[in-house]
């Protein structure tokens, strides 16, 4: 009978300890339209190199830091972003393409992006 009283006392202690913790727990909820969205990433980015980005956290961070020549939509179609148009094959070259850059694309310091960059 003594072990039953100890088990009940232990269960009461666990319940009393867990109750305040449950009140402080935060969870992501569906955001309302307008205002601010705060969300967490699934993990910590291991690299800021766009070529090495694999996980959700890395891809999300890289897309915020680096821009791309093209964007791909949900159906897998490419559209120009920093490029002015889709690539054009260089005549007489089997694997050479020319990509025109959109004018007015600037770096964080205001310098305009050129083909040399």
N, CA, C and O atoms as a printed pandas DataFrame, in Angstrom:
     atom_number atom_name residue_name chain_id  residue_number  x_coord  y_coord  z_coord
0              1         N          UNK        A               1    0.805   -1.185    0.000
1              2        CA          UNK        A               1    0.000    0.000    0.000
2              3         C          UNK        A               1    0.857    1.263    0.000
3              4         O          UNK        A               1    0.459    2.302   -0.526
4              5         N          UNK        A               2    2.025    1.153    0.593
5              6        CA          UNK        A               2    2.895    2.311    0.680
6              7         C          UNK        A               2    3.301    2.772   -0.721
7              8         O          UNK        A               2    3.359    3.975   -0.974
8              9         N          UNK        A               3    3.583    1.833   -1.641
9             10        CA          UNK        A               3    4.011    2.213   -2.993
10            11         C          UNK        A               3    2.894    2.922   -3.751
11            12         O          UNK        A               3    3.167    3.759   -4.611
12            13         N          UNK        A               4    1.640    2.596   -3.442
13            14        CA          UNK        A               4    0.504    3.265   -4.090
14            15         C          UNK        A               4    0.462    4.736   -3.672
15            16         O          UNK        A               4    0.263    5.620   -4.505
16            17         N          UNK        A               5    0.655    4.992   -2.351
17            18        CA          UNK        A               5    0.669    6.375   -1.868
18            19         C          UNK        A               5    1.825    7.142   -2.492
19            20         O          UNK        A               5    1.666    8.308   -2.851
20            21         N          UNK        A               6    3.001    6.499   -2.629
21            22        CA          UNK        A               6    4.158    7.162   -3.231
22            23         C          UNK        A               6    3.901    7.459   -4.713
23            24         O          UNK        A               6    4.276    8.525   -5.203
24            25         N          UNK        A               7    3.269    6.531   -5.423
25            26        CA          UNK        A               7    2.968    6.733   -6.839
26            27         C          UNK        A               7    1.986    7.875   -7.015
27            28         O          UNK        A               7    2.136    8.682   -7.932
28            29         N          UNK        A               8    0.968    7.957   -6.139
29            30        CA          UNK        A               8   -0.014    9.038   -6.217
30            31         C          UNK        A               8    0.650   10.378   -5.906
31            32         O          UNK        A               8    0.369   11.380   -6.564
32            33         N          UNK        A               9    1.527   10.395   -4.911
33            34        CA          UNK        A               9    2.240   11.623   -4.553
34            35         C          UNK        A               9    3.142   12.066   -5.705
35            36         O          UNK        A               9    3.222   13.254   -6.018
36            37         N          UNK        A              10    3.816   11.110   -6.328
37            38        CA          UNK        A              10    4.685   11.431   -7.453
38            39         C          UNK        A              10    3.880   11.971   -8.626
39            40         O          UNK        A              10    4.297   12.939   -9.262
40            41         N          UNK        A              11    2.746   11.369   -8.922
41            42        CA          UNK        A              11    1.887   11.832  -10.014
42            43         C          UNK        A              11    1.400   13.249   -9.733
43            44         O          UNK        A              11    1.349   14.075  -10.645
44            45         N          UNK        A              12    1.043   13.539   -8.491
45            46        CA          UNK        A              12    0.606   14.887   -8.128
46            47         C          UNK        A              12    1.719   15.899   -8.291
47            48         O          UNK        A              12    1.483   17.015   -8.754
48            49         N          UNK        A              13    2.935   15.521   -7.915
49            50        CA          UNK        A              13    4.087   16.415   -8.058
50            51         C          UNK        A              13    4.367   16.708   -9.525
51            52         O          UNK        A              13    4.620   17.854   -9.896
52            53         N          UNK        A              14    4.324   15.676  -10.359
53            54        CA          UNK        A              14    4.561   15.847  -11.800
54            55         C          UNK        A              14    3.499   16.764  -12.397
55            56         O          UNK        A              14    3.817   17.665  -13.174
56            57         N          UNK        A              15    2.238   16.536  -12.034
57            58        CA          UNK        A              15    1.147   17.360  -12.565
58            59         C          UNK        A              15    1.295   18.811  -12.116
59            60         O          UNK        A              15    1.073   19.727  -12.908
60            61         N          UNK        A              16    1.662   19.027  -10.877
61            62        CA          UNK        A              16    1.823   20.382  -10.353
62            63         C          UNK        A              16    3.001   21.090  -11.020
63            64         O          UNK        A              16    2.962   22.303  -11.230
64            65         N          UNK        A              17    4.040   20.340  -11.350
65            66        CA          UNK        A              17    5.214   20.920  -12.003
66            67         C          UNK        A              17    4.935   21.210  -13.476
67            68         O          UNK        A              17    5.385   22.230  -13.997
68            69         N          UNK        A              18    4.216   20.350  -14.139
69            70        CA          UNK        A              18    3.973   20.489  -15.573
70            71         C          UNK        A              18    2.942   21.562  -15.887
71            72         O          UNK        A              18    3.012   22.172  -16.955
72            73         N          UNK        A              19    1.996   21.813  -15.007
73            74        CA          UNK        A              19    0.924   22.776  -15.277
74            75         C          UNK        A              19    1.452   24.178  -15.580
75            76         O          UNK        A              19    1.032   24.765  -16.577
76            77         N          UNK        A              20    2.360   24.749  -14.764
77            78        CA          UNK        A              20    2.857   26.090  -15.092
78            79         C          UNK        A              20    3.653   26.106  -16.405
79            80         O          UNK        A              20    3.646   27.109  -17.119
80            81         N          UNK        A              21    4.326   25.015  -16.718
81            82        CA          UNK        A              21    5.098   24.966  -17.963
82            83         C          UNK        A              21    4.188   24.988  -19.173
83            84         O          UNK        A              21    4.522   25.599  -20.189
84            85         N          UNK        A              22    3.051   24.335  -19.081
85            86        CA          UNK        A              22    2.117   24.303  -20.201
86            87         C          UNK        A              22    1.568   25.694  -20.490
87            88         O          UNK        A              22    1.293   26.017  -21.646
88            89         N          UNK        A              23    1.407   26.512  -19.476
89            90        CA          UNK        A              23    0.897   27.861  -19.673
90            91         C          UNK        A              23    1.894   28.743  -20.400
91            92         O          UNK        A              23    1.484   29.667  -21.103
92            93         N          UNK        A              24    3.206   28.489  -20.257
93            94        CA          UNK        A              24    4.230   29.319  -20.868
94            95         C          UNK        A              24    4.625   28.845  -22.256
95            96         O          UNK        A              24    5.378   29.538  -22.941
96            97         N          UNK        A              25    4.151   27.708  -22.688
97            98        CA          UNK        A              25    4.557   27.163  -23.981
98            99         C          UNK        A              25    4.038   28.052  -25.103
99           100         O          UNK        A              25    2.888   28.491  -25.084
100          101         N          UNK        A              26    4.906   28.312  -26.086
101          102        CA          UNK        A              26    4.534   29.105  -27.256
102          103         C          UNK        A              26    4.454   28.184  -28.458
103          104         O          UNK        A              26    5.203   27.212  -28.559
104          105         N          UNK        A              27    3.561   28.485  -29.349
105          106        CA          UNK        A              27    3.431   27.700  -30.574
106          107         C          UNK        A              27    3.141   28.648  -31.723
107          108         O          UNK        A              27    2.582   29.728  -31.532
108          109         N          UNK        A              28    3.529   28.231  -32.912
109          110        CA          UNK        A              28    3.207   29.035  -34.078
110          111         C          UNK        A              28    1.726   28.863  -34.392
111          112         O          UNK        A              28    1.183   27.761  -34.310
112          113         N          UNK        A              29    1.100   29.945  -34.743
113          114        CA          UNK        A              29   -0.302   29.901  -35.106
114          115         C          UNK        A              29   -0.463   30.485  -36.494
115          116         O          UNK        A              29    0.456   31.113  -37.020
116          117         N          UNK        A              30   -1.607   30.284  -37.079
117          118        CA          UNK        A              30   -1.877   30.851  -38.392
118          119         C          UNK        A              30   -1.941   32.370  -38.240
119          120         O          UNK        A              30   -2.704   32.871  -37.414
120          121         N          UNK        A              31   -1.143   33.119  -39.033
121          122        CA          UNK        A              31   -1.123   34.573  -38.884
122          123         C          UNK        A              31   -2.384   35.218  -39.455
123          124         O          UNK        A              31   -3.017   34.687  -40.367
124          125         N          UNK        A              32   -2.726   36.357  -38.904
125          126        CA          UNK        A              32   -3.835   37.139  -39.442
126          127         C          UNK        A              32   -3.322   37.909  -40.652
127          128         O          UNK        A              32   -2.118   38.126  -40.782
128          129         N          UNK        A              33   -4.215   38.319  -41.528
129          130        CA          UNK        A              33   -3.806   39.117  -42.681
130          131         C          UNK        A              33   -3.332   40.475  -42.212
131          132         O          UNK        A              33   -3.928   41.085  -41.324
132          133         N          UNK        A              34   -2.239   40.950  -42.826
133          134        CA          UNK        A              34   -1.660   42.225  -42.439
134          135         C          UNK        A              34   -0.841   42.063  -41.173
135          136         O          UNK        A              34   -0.935   41.035  -40.503
136          137         N          UNK        A              35   -0.056   43.045  -40.843
137          138        CA          UNK        A              35    0.711   42.988  -39.618
138          139         C          UNK        A              35    2.036   42.291  -39.790
139          140         O          UNK        A              35    2.668   42.411  -40.839
140          141         N          UNK        A              36    2.462   41.575  -38.795
141          142        CA          UNK        A              36    3.791   40.991  -38.735
142          143         C          UNK        A              36    3.704   39.480  -38.614
143          144         O          UNK        A              36    2.856   38.954  -37.894
144          145         N          UNK        A              37    4.589   38.782  -39.328
145          146        CA          UNK        A              37    4.656   37.328  -39.256
146          147         C          UNK        A              37    5.975   36.943  -38.600
147          148         O          UNK        A              37    7.044   37.352  -39.053
148          149         N          UNK        A              38    5.899   36.167  -37.546
149          150        CA          UNK        A              38    7.093   35.675  -36.867
150          151         C          UNK        A              38    7.060   34.156  -36.943
151          152         O          UNK        A              38    6.086   33.527  -36.530
152          153         N          UNK        A              39    8.133   33.567  -37.474
153          154        CA          UNK        A              39    8.169   32.110  -37.629
154          155         C          UNK        A              39    9.567   31.620  -37.295
155          156         O          UNK        A              39   10.516   32.401  -37.235
156          157         N          UNK        A              40    9.679   30.350  -37.085
157          158        CA          UNK        A              40   10.983   29.765  -36.786
158          159         C          UNK        A              40   11.440   28.916  -37.962
159          160         O          UNK        A              40   10.627   28.467  -38.770
160          161         N          UNK        A              41   12.746   28.700  -38.051
161          162        CA          UNK        A              41   13.317   27.831  -39.066
162          163         C          UNK        A              41   13.476   26.435  -38.483
163          164         O          UNK        A              41   13.557   26.262  -37.267
164          165         N          UNK        A              42   13.521   25.452  -39.356
165          166        CA          UNK        A              42   13.625   24.058  -38.911
166          167         C          UNK        A              42   15.001   23.735  -38.342
167          168         O          UNK        A              42   15.153   22.732  -37.646
168          169         N          UNK        A              43   15.990   24.547  -38.618
169          170        CA          UNK        A              43   17.329   24.277  -38.118
170          171         C          UNK        A              43   18.234   25.454  -38.343
171          172         O          UNK        A              43   17.837   26.451  -38.946
172          173         N          UNK        A              44   19.460   25.342  -37.857
173          174        CA          UNK        A              44   20.434   26.411  -38.009
174          175         C          UNK        A              44   21.189   26.240  -39.324
175          176         O          UNK        A              44   21.623   25.131  -39.638
176          177         N          UNK        A              45   21.357   27.320  -40.105
177          178        CA          UNK        A              45   22.092   27.195  -41.368
178          179         C          UNK        A              45   23.551   26.808  -41.112
179          180         O          UNK        A              45   24.201   27.359  -40.223
180          181         N          UNK        A              46   24.055   25.859  -41.897
181          182        CA          UNK        A              46   25.443   25.425  -41.756
182          183         C          UNK        A              46   26.363   26.250  -42.640
183          184         O          UNK        A              46   27.566   26.312  -42.388
184          185         N          UNK        A              47   25.814   26.891  -43.681
185          186        CA          UNK        A              47   26.641   27.630  -44.616
186          187         C          UNK        A              47   25.831   28.742  -45.256
187          188         O          UNK        A              47   24.614   28.624  -45.400
188          189         N          UNK        A              48   26.501   29.826  -45.641
189          190        CA          UNK        A              48   25.865   30.895  -46.405
190          191         C          UNK        A              48   26.198   30.775  -47.884
191          192         O          UNK        A              48   25.821   31.644  -48.671
192          193         N          UNK        A              49   26.888   29.732  -48.273
193          194        CA          UNK        A              49   27.237   29.512  -49.678
194          195         C          UNK        A              49   26.001   29.000  -50.404
195          196         O          UNK        A              49   25.484   27.939  -50.055
196          197         N          UNK        A              50   25.510   29.737  -51.419
197          198        CA          UNK        A              50   24.292   29.305  -52.109
198          199         C          UNK        A              50   24.423   27.934  -52.771
199          200         O          UNK        A              50   23.434   27.211  -52.893
200          201         N          UNK        A              51   25.623   27.573  -53.194
201          202        CA          UNK        A              51   25.827   26.282  -53.849
202          203         C          UNK        A              51   25.678   25.136  -52.852
203          204         O          UNK        A              51   25.254   24.041  -53.222
204          205         N          UNK        A              52   26.025   25.384  -51.595
205          206        CA          UNK        A              52   25.981   24.338  -50.571
206          207         C          UNK        A              52   24.657   24.294  -49.816
207          208         O          UNK        A              52   24.459   23.400  -48.994
208          209         N          UNK        A              53   23.751   25.225  -50.069
209          210        CA          UNK        A              53   22.476   25.282  -49.338
210          211         C          UNK        A              53   21.643   24.043  -49.633
211          212         O          UNK        A              53   21.349   23.746  -50.790
212          213         N          UNK        A              54   21.263   23.321  -48.580
213          214        CA          UNK        A              54   20.472   22.105  -48.743
214          215         C          UNK        A              54   19.240   22.092  -47.856
215          216         O          UNK        A              54   18.150   21.762  -48.322
216          217         N          UNK        A              55   19.391   22.439  -46.605
217          218        CA          UNK        A              55   18.277   22.373  -45.673
218          219         C          UNK        A              55   17.358   23.579  -45.802
219          220         O          UNK        A              55   17.693   24.556  -46.471
220          221         N          UNK        A              56   16.199   23.506  -45.159
221          222        CA          UNK        A              56   15.226   24.600  -45.207
222          223         C          UNK        A              56   15.808   25.913  -44.701
223          224         O          UNK        A              56   15.595   26.966  -45.303
224          225         N          UNK        A              57   16.541   25.849  -43.597
225          226        CA          UNK        A              57   17.105   27.060  -43.015
226          227         C          UNK        A              57   18.111   27.699  -43.962
227          228         O          UNK        A              57   18.113   28.917  -44.135
228          229         N          UNK        A              58   18.962   26.890  -44.572
229          230        CA          UNK        A              58   19.970   27.427  -45.495
230          231         C          UNK        A              58   19.325   28.026  -46.740
231          232         O          UNK        A              58   19.696   29.121  -47.164
232          233         N          UNK        A              59   18.377   27.326  -47.320
233          234        CA          UNK        A              59   17.714   27.819  -48.532
234          235         C          UNK        A              59   16.969   29.119  -48.232
235          236         O          UNK        A              59   17.015   30.051  -49.035
236          237         N          UNK        A              60   16.292   29.196  -47.105
237          238        CA          UNK        A              60   15.565   30.407  -46.735
238          239         C          UNK        A              60   16.514   31.579  -46.548
239          240         O          UNK        A              60   16.249   32.675  -47.040
240          241         N          UNK        A              61   17.613   31.361  -45.845
241          242        CA          UNK        A              61   18.564   32.431  -45.584
242          243         C          UNK        A              61   19.270   32.868  -46.860
243          244         O          UNK        A              61   19.411   34.066  -47.108
244          245         N          UNK        A              62   19.709   31.925  -47.661
245          246        CA          UNK        A              62   20.405   32.250  -48.911
246          247         C          UNK        A              62   19.495   33.049  -49.841
247          248         O          UNK        A              62   19.955   33.970  -50.516
248          249         N          UNK        A              63   18.209   32.704  -49.882
249          250        CA          UNK        A              63   17.293   33.438  -50.764
250          251         C          UNK        A              63   17.077   34.867  -50.288
251          252         O          UNK        A              63   16.719   35.733  -51.086
252          253         N          UNK        A              64   17.287   35.128  -49.010
253          254        CA          UNK        A              64   17.169   36.491  -48.492
254          255         C          UNK        A              64   18.439   37.304  -48.710
255          256         O          UNK        A              64   18.376   38.527  -48.832
256          257         N          UNK        A              65   19.594   36.638  -48.760
257          258        CA          UNK        A              65   20.879   37.333  -48.873
258          259         C          UNK        A              65   21.321   37.496  -50.324
259          260         O          UNK        A              65   21.843   38.548  -50.692
260          261         N          UNK        A              66   21.121   36.476  -51.153
261          262        CA          UNK        A              66   21.598   36.481  -52.527
262          263         C          UNK        A              66   20.441   36.558  -53.506
263          264         O          UNK        A              66   19.362   36.020  -53.259
264          265         N          UNK        A              67   20.680   37.231  -54.614
265          266        CA          UNK        A              67   19.679   37.303  -55.670
266          267         C          UNK        A              67   20.075   36.334  -56.772
267          268         O          UNK        A              67   21.227   35.907  -56.838
268          269         N          UNK        A              68   19.139   35.985  -57.631
269          270        CA          UNK        A              68   19.409   35.030  -58.696
270          271         C          UNK        A              68   19.093   35.649  -60.049
271          272         O          UNK        A              68   18.339   36.618  -60.147
272          273         N          UNK        A              69   19.681   35.075  -61.088
273          274        CA          UNK        A              69   19.385   35.528  -62.442
274          275         C          UNK        A              69   17.950   35.199  -62.819
275          276         O          UNK        A              69   17.285   35.980  -63.500
276          277         N          UNK        A              70   17.473   34.035  -62.374
277          278        CA          UNK        A              70   16.128   33.570  -62.719
278          279         C          UNK        A              70   15.419   33.097  -61.465
279          280         O          UNK        A              70   16.049   32.685  -60.492
280          281         N          UNK        A              71   14.107   33.164  -61.505
281          282        CA          UNK        A              71   13.280   32.598  -60.442
282          283         C          UNK        A              71   12.480   31.456  -61.030
283          284         O          UNK        A              71   12.108   31.490  -62.203
284          285         N          UNK        A              72   12.213   30.449  -60.225
285          286        CA          UNK        A              72   11.444   29.291  -60.662
286          287         C          UNK        A              72   10.132   29.284  -59.885
287          288         O          UNK        A              72   10.130   29.354  -58.656
288          289         N          UNK        A              73    9.000   29.197  -60.620
289          290        CA          UNK        A              73    7.701   29.200  -59.953
290          291         C          UNK        A              73    7.313   27.793  -59.515
291          292         O          UNK        A              73    8.082   26.849  -59.696
292          293         N          UNK        A              74    6.136   27.655  -58.947
293          294        CA          UNK        A              74    5.669   26.371  -58.415
294          295         C          UNK        A              74    5.515   25.289  -59.479
295          296         O          UNK        A              74    5.559   24.099  -59.167
296          297         N          UNK        A              75    5.337   25.695  -60.728
297          298        CA          UNK        A              75    5.202   24.725  -61.820
298          299         C          UNK        A              75    6.540   24.419  -62.488
299          300         O          UNK        A              75    6.584   23.680  -63.472
300          301         N          UNK        A              76    7.640   24.984  -61.959
301          302        CA          UNK        A              76    8.972   24.708  -62.499
302          303         C          UNK        A              76    9.355   25.573  -63.684
303          304         O          UNK        A              76   10.350   25.292  -64.353
304          305         N          UNK        A              77    8.587   26.622  -63.960
305          306        CA          UNK        A              77    8.901   27.519  -65.073
306          307         C          UNK        A              77    9.851   28.611  -64.610
307          308         O          UNK        A              77    9.658   29.203  -63.548
308          309         N          UNK        A              78   10.892   28.879  -65.420
309          310        CA          UNK        A              78   11.866   29.930  -65.116
310          311         C          UNK        A              78   11.393   31.253  -65.684
311          312         O          UNK        A              78   10.820   31.314  -66.772
312          313         N          UNK        A              79   11.642   32.303  -64.931
313          314        CA          UNK        A              79   11.380   33.648  -65.439
314          315         C          UNK        A              79   12.551   34.533  -65.030
315          316         O          UNK        A              79   13.118   34.348  -63.953
316          317         N          UNK        A              80   12.920   35.498  -65.883
317          318        CA          UNK        A              80   14.062   36.372  -65.574
318          319         C          UNK        A              80   13.831   37.180  -64.309
319          320         O          UNK        A              80   12.718   37.633  -64.041
320          321         N          UNK        A              81   14.884   37.354  -63.540
321          322        CA          UNK        A              81   14.821   38.200  -62.346
322          323         C          UNK        A              81   15.902   39.265  -62.457
323          324         O          UNK        A              81   15.593   40.412  -62.782
324          325         N          UNK        A              82   17.170   38.917  -62.194
325          326        CA          UNK        A              82   18.260   39.861  -62.421
326          327         C          UNK        A              82   18.690   39.827  -63.886
327          328         O          UNK        A              82   19.368   40.742  -64.353
328          329         N          UNK        A              83   18.306   38.792  -64.602
329          330        CA          UNK        A              83   18.561   38.706  -66.041
330          331         C          UNK        A              83   17.464   39.475  -66.768
331          332         O          UNK        A              83   16.350   39.618  -66.266
332          333         N          UNK        A              84   17.803   39.975  -67.977
333          334        CA          UNK        A              84   16.816   40.718  -68.772
334          335         C          UNK        A              84   15.910   39.766  -69.545
335          336         O          UNK        A              84   14.767   40.106  -69.853
336          337         N          UNK        A              85   16.414   38.583  -69.857
337          338        CA          UNK        A              85   15.650   37.622  -70.652
338          339         C          UNK        A              85   16.209   36.230  -70.397
339          340         O          UNK        A              85   17.201   36.069  -69.688
340          341         N          UNK        A              86   15.565   35.226  -70.981
341          342        CA          UNK        A              86   16.077   33.859  -70.887
342          343         C          UNK        A              86   17.379   33.749  -71.672
343          344         O          UNK        A              86   17.624   34.569  -72.557
344          345         N          UNK        A              87   18.222   32.760  -71.376
345          346        CA          UNK        A              87   19.504   32.630  -72.076
346          347         C          UNK        A              87   19.312   32.415  -73.573
347          348         O          UNK        A              87   18.338   31.799  -74.005
348          349         N          UNK        A              88   20.263   32.936  -74.361
349          350        CA          UNK        A              88   20.255   32.778  -75.809
350          351         C          UNK        A              88   21.527   32.029  -76.189
351          352         O          UNK        A              88   22.625   32.408  -75.780
352          353         N          UNK        A              89   21.375   30.964  -76.972
353          354        CA          UNK        A              89   22.533   30.169  -77.391
354          355         C          UNK        A              89   23.423   31.005  -78.312
355          356         O          UNK        A              89   22.943   31.677  -79.225
356          357         N          UNK        A              90   24.740   30.946  -78.048
357          358        CA          UNK        A              90   25.708   31.641  -78.892
358          359         C          UNK        A              90   25.849   30.846  -80.184
359          360         O          UNK        A              90   26.122   29.645  -80.162
360          361         N          UNK        A              91   25.662   31.524  -81.302
361          362        CA          UNK        A              91   25.687   30.854  -82.605
362          363         C          UNK        A              91   27.054   30.217  -82.853
363          364         O          UNK        A              91   28.092   30.844  -82.645
364          365         N          UNK        A              92   27.033   28.983  -83.293
365          366        CA          UNK        A              92   28.262   28.258  -83.600
366          367         C          UNK        A              92   28.908   27.587  -82.393
367          368         O          UNK        A              92   29.917   26.897  -82.542
368          369         N          UNK        A              93   28.354   27.774  -81.216
369          370        CA          UNK        A              93   28.894   27.171  -79.985
370          371         C          UNK        A              93   27.876   26.162  -79.447
371          372         O          UNK        A              93   26.686   26.454  -79.334
372          373         N          UNK        A              94   28.375   24.980  -79.123
373          374        CA          UNK        A              94   27.462   23.941  -78.648
374          375         C          UNK        A              94   26.979   24.174  -77.216
375          376         O          UNK        A              94   25.821   23.903  -76.896
376          377         N          UNK        A              95   27.862   24.675  -76.361
377          378        CA          UNK        A              95   27.516   24.830  -74.944
378          379         C          UNK        A              95   27.659   26.253  -74.433
379          380         O          UNK        A              95   27.846   26.454  -73.233
380          381         N          UNK        A              96   27.577   27.221  -75.290
381          382        CA          UNK        A              96   27.740   28.610  -74.857
382          383         C          UNK        A              96   26.417   29.358  -74.985
383          384         O          UNK        A              96   25.739   29.288  -76.010
384          385         N          UNK        A              97   26.072   30.068  -73.931
385          386        CA          UNK        A              97   24.850   30.859  -73.908
386          387         C          UNK        A              97   25.182   32.270  -73.457
387          388         O          UNK        A              97   26.146   32.481  -72.721
388          389         N          UNK        A              98   24.400   33.218  -73.890
389          390        CA          UNK        A              98   24.570   34.612  -73.494
390          391         C          UNK        A              98   23.356   34.995  -72.659
391          392         O          UNK        A              98   22.214   34.722  -73.027
392          393         N          UNK        A              99   23.634   35.639  -71.518
393          394        CA          UNK        A              99   22.562   36.089  -70.626
394          395         C          UNK        A              99   22.685   37.600  -70.484
395          396         O          UNK        A              99   23.674   38.100  -69.949
396          397         N          UNK        A             100   21.690   38.318  -70.958
397          398        CA          UNK        A             100   21.666   39.777  -70.805
398          399         C          UNK        A             100   21.194   40.111  -69.394
399          400         O          UNK        A             100   20.247   39.512  -68.886
400          401         N          UNK        A             101   21.866   41.074  -68.771
401          402        CA          UNK        A             101   21.505   41.488  -67.422
402          403         C          UNK        A             101   20.517   42.649  -67.463
403          404         O          UNK        A             101   20.591   43.515  -68.334
404          405         N          UNK        A             102   19.616   42.651  -66.532
405          406        CA          UNK        A             102   18.668   43.746  -66.402
406          407         C          UNK        A             102   19.420   44.982  -65.934
407          408         O          UNK        A             102   20.251   44.895  -65.029
408          409         N          UNK        A             103   19.145   46.106  -66.526
409          410        CA          UNK        A             103   19.805   47.356  -66.119
410          411         C          UNK        A             103   19.210   47.852  -64.802
411          412         O          UNK        A             103   18.032   47.638  -64.517
412          413         N          UNK        A             104   20.040   48.510  -64.016
413          414        CA          UNK        A             104   19.570   49.100  -62.763
414          415         C          UNK        A             104   19.649   48.181  -61.558
415          416         O          UNK        A             104   19.243   48.576  -60.465
416          417         N          UNK        A             105   20.163   46.958  -61.725
417          418        CA          UNK        A             105   20.330   46.055  -60.581
418          419         C          UNK        A             105   21.553   46.536  -59.796
419          420         O          UNK        A             105   22.641   46.684  -60.353
420          421         N          UNK        A             106   21.363   46.774  -58.508
421          422        CA          UNK        A             106   22.464   47.310  -57.702
422          423         C          UNK        A             106   22.809   46.388  -56.537
423          424         O          UNK        A             106   22.003   45.566  -56.100
424          425         N          UNK        A             107   24.024   46.554  -56.057
425          426        CA          UNK        A             107   24.490   45.859  -54.860
426          427         C          UNK        A             107   24.044   46.637  -53.634
427          428         O          UNK        A             107   23.476   47.722  -53.760
428          429         N          UNK        A             108   24.292   46.098  -52.458
429          430        CA          UNK        A             108   23.878   46.746  -51.214
430          431         C          UNK        A             108   24.493   48.131  -51.030
431          432         O          UNK        A             108   23.933   48.977  -50.334
432          433         N          UNK        A             109   25.662   48.359  -51.663
433          434        CA          UNK        A             109   26.319   49.661  -51.531
434          435         C          UNK        A             109   25.885   50.647  -52.616
435          436         O          UNK        A             109   26.390   51.769  -52.663
436          437         N          UNK        A             110   24.965   50.249  -53.481
437          438        CA          UNK        A             110   24.458   51.138  -54.526
438          439         C          UNK        A             110   25.176   51.020  -55.854
439          440         O          UNK        A             110   24.743   51.617  -56.840
440          441         N          UNK        A             111   26.279   50.254  -55.905
441          442        CA          UNK        A             111   27.010   50.080  -57.152
442          443         C          UNK        A             111   26.194   49.213  -58.109
443          444         O          UNK        A             111   25.593   48.220  -57.699
444          445         N          UNK        A             112   26.178   49.598  -59.394
445          446        CA          UNK        A             112   25.387   48.842  -60.372
446          447         C          UNK        A             112   26.100   47.554  -60.751
447          448         O          UNK        A             112   27.320   47.533  -60.915
448          449         N          UNK        A             113   25.330   46.484  -60.889
449          450        CA          UNK        A             113   25.889   45.178  -61.300
450          451         C          UNK        A             113   26.193   45.213  -62.797
451          452         O          UNK        A             113   25.396   45.694  -63.602
452          453         N          UNK        A             114   27.367   44.688  -63.143
453          454        CA          UNK        A             114   27.765   44.605  -64.548
454          455         C          UNK        A             114   28.140   43.158  -64.859
455          456         O          UNK        A             114   28.177   42.305  -63.972
456          457         N          UNK        A             115   28.416   42.900  -66.139
457          458        CA          UNK        A             115   28.834   41.556  -66.560
458          459         C          UNK        A             115   30.138   41.145  -65.889
459          460         O          UNK        A             115   30.368   39.952  -65.693
460          461         N          UNK        A             116   30.988   42.083  -65.535
461          462        CA          UNK        A             116   32.260   41.757  -64.867
462          463         C          UNK        A             116   32.017   41.157  -63.475
463          464         O          UNK        A             116   32.821   40.364  -62.985
464          465         N          UNK        A             117   30.914   41.538  -62.854
465          466        CA          UNK        A             117   30.616   41.009  -61.520
466          467         C          UNK        A             117   30.210   39.573  -61.591
467          468         O          UNK        A             117   29.921   38.962  -60.562
